[in-house]
Every structure is written in C-alpha cells, then in structure tokens.
C-alpha cells in the first residue's frame, strides 16, 4: 500500500465505540478541501485512537473492514463493509 493512491477520505480512521456510535480517531484532522490527515502519521501505528485506550491504529491492510469507495478494498474482498456510516 502506498500513500500516493490513498484518497485521504479518513474512513479507515473511524471506529465504532462501545455504545455503537461511529467516532473518528482523535488524531484525524479534516482539511478545508475535504481531505484528511493524521497529526501523528509517522508514529501512528500502535498509537491509541481513543481516550479510553481500547483501539489503536493499524496498517490499512490489517483493518478488519472494507470501506465504501476505498481503493484498498480489493486487498481482501472477504472483509465486511464498515458497519455504520459516519
């Protein structure tokens, strides 16, 4: 996977919390042009995405879900689609 083809939509930087609500990673920033970036990109892997320290960042290909419109979904078409739209 490379950053060059990533659409920077931020969909893979969201998770479903214990209450079933879709929330974004605390390090995700949305830009004025609609794209996103990670404030800690170079050190993101293994970093906690939430204040409860229950979820942490993984490589996109290790995510348990596919995401609507993501160019990396073809890596494993057997993965379920992310359960809830944000």
Secondary structure, 3 states (H helix, E strand, C coil): CCCCCCCCCCHHHEEECCCCCEEECCCEEECCCCCEEECCHHHCCCCECCCCCCCECCCHHHCCEECCCCCCHHHHCCCEECCCCC
